[in-house]
């Protein structure tokens, strides 16, 4: 197509980005569409055949979070698990404010576990029993992948 003839090659783009101190994510929309339509082992096998570890969508999101200096804080309950983007270095009350200003205002403590531990052990109570759930105060800095249950009173 015409637009490809006037577009620089990926190598030229990579060189120009590096010279300017910029990141670059090269992707093919057609390949990404194929990846998105696959599941499980088929997707992994296809990615492996292309020499990729994950879809470009994941790489793009990670690059955006790094560029914007964000981390993902998670909340989990019986019906929902949700990721909340918070500034890297945010203390627990400030991070709680991303959910609702009342939680920030009435912050008492944060019960924190790592998402890896929650997945491995299967429940918050199992994490507590295994000593993987910590109680943190107002000075705790929320880390990427923290699963947090905020205690508050307003």
C-alpha positions in Angstrom: 0.0 0.0 0.0 0.9 3.6 -0.5 1.4 4.5 3.1 4.0 1.7 3.6 6.1 3.2 0.8 6.4 6.5 2.5 6.8 5.1 6.0 10.3 4.6 7.5 11.4 1.0 8.2 11.1 -0.2 11.8 15.0 -0.1 12.1 15.0 3.6 11.1 12.3 4.4 13.6 14.1 2.5 16.4 17.3 4.5 15.6 15.5 7.8 15.6 13.7 7.0 18.8 16.9 6.0 20.5 18.7 9.1 19.4 15.9 11.2 21.0 15.7 9.1 24.1 12.2 7.9 23.3 10.6 4.5 23.6 9.2 2.6 20.7 6.6 -0.2 20.4 6.4 -1.8 17.0 3.3 -3.7 16.2 1.2 -5.1 13.4 -2.5 -4.5 13.8 -3.3 -7.6 11.8 -1.1 -9.8 14.0 -2.5 -8.2 17.2 -6.1 -8.9 15.9 -5.1 -12.6 15.4 -3.6 -12.7 18.9 -6.7 -11.2 20.5 -8.9 -13.9 18.9 -6.8 -16.7 20.4 -6.9 -18.1 23.9 -4.6 -20.0 26.2 -2.1 -22.4 24.7 -2.9 -21.3 21.1 -2.1 -17.7 21.9 1.1 -18.6 23.7 2.3 -20.8 20.9 1.6 -18.1 18.3 3.4 -15.5 20.4 6.4 -17.9 20.8 6.5 -18.4 17.1 6.8 -14.7 16.6 9.4 -14.3 19.4 7.0 -12.3 21.6 6.4 -12.7 25.3 3.0 -10.9 25.3 0.7 -8.9 23.0 1.6 -5.3 22.1 -1.4 -4.1 24.1 0.3 -5.3 27.3 3.6 -3.7 26.3 1.8 -0.5 25.5 0.0 -0.3 28.8 3.2 -1.0 30.7 5.1 1.7 28.7 2.2 4.2 29.4 2.3 3.4 33.1 6.1 3.9 33.2 5.9 7.1 31.3 3.1 8.5 33.5 4.9 7.1 36.7 1.9 5.0 37.7 1.5 1.7 39.5 -1.5 -0.6 39.7 -3.2 -1.0 43.1 -5.8 -3.8 43.3 -8.9 -4.2 45.3 -10.7 -7.5 45.5 -14.0 -8.7 46.9 -16.3 -11.7 46.4 -17.8 -10.2 43.2 -15.1 -8.0 41.7 -11.4 -7.5 41.3 -10.3 -4.0 40.1 -7.1 -2.3 39.3 -6.7 1.3 40.2 -3.9 3.4 38.7 -2.1 5.5 41.3 1.1 7.6 41.2 4.2 5.7 42.0 5.2 6.7 45.6 1.7 7.3 46.8 1.0 6.7 50.4 -1.9 4.5 51.4 -4.4 7.3 52.3 -3.8 9.1 49.0 -4.1 5.8 47.1 -7.4 5.2 48.9 -8.6 8.5 47.7 -8.5 7.1 44.1 -11.4 4.9 45.2 -13.4 7.5 47.1 -12.5 10.7 48.9 -14.3 9.5 52.1 -11.9 6.5 52.3 -8.9 8.9 52.1 -10.5 11.3 54.7 -11.4 8.5 57.2 -8.3 6.3 56.6 -7.5 4.0 59.5 -5.2 1.4 58.0 -4.6 -0.7 54.9 -4.5 -4.5 54.9 -2.1 -5.4 52.1 -1.1 -8.6 50.3 0.7 -9.2 47.0 -1.4 -10.3 44.1 1.0 -13.2 43.5 0.3 -14.5 47.0 -3.4 -14.1 46.6 -3.4 -16.0 43.4 -1.2 -18.8 44.8 -3.1 -19.1 48.1 -6.6 -18.5 46.7 -8.1 -16.2 49.3 -7.5 -13.3 51.7 -8.0 -15.6 54.7 -5.4 -18.1 53.4 -3.0 -15.2 52.9 -3.7 -14.1 56.5 -3.1 -17.7 57.8 0.1 -17.9 55.8 1.4 -14.6 57.2 1.2 -12.9 53.8 -1.3 -10.2 54.8 0.2 -7.1 56.4 -1.5 -4.3 58.3 0.0 -0.9 57.1 -0.5 2.6 58.3 -0.6 6.1 56.8 3.0 6.1 55.8 2.9 2.9 53.7 3.8 3.5 50.1 1.6 1.5 47.8 3.5 -0.8 45.4 2.6 -2.1 42.0 0.6 -5.3 42.5 -0.5 -4.6 46.0 -4.0 -6.0 46.8 -5.4 -3.5 49.4 -8.4 -3.6 51.7 -8.8 -0.1 53.3 -10.2 0.3 56.7 -11.8 3.7 57.3 -14.3 5.6 59.3 -16.2 8.7 58.4 
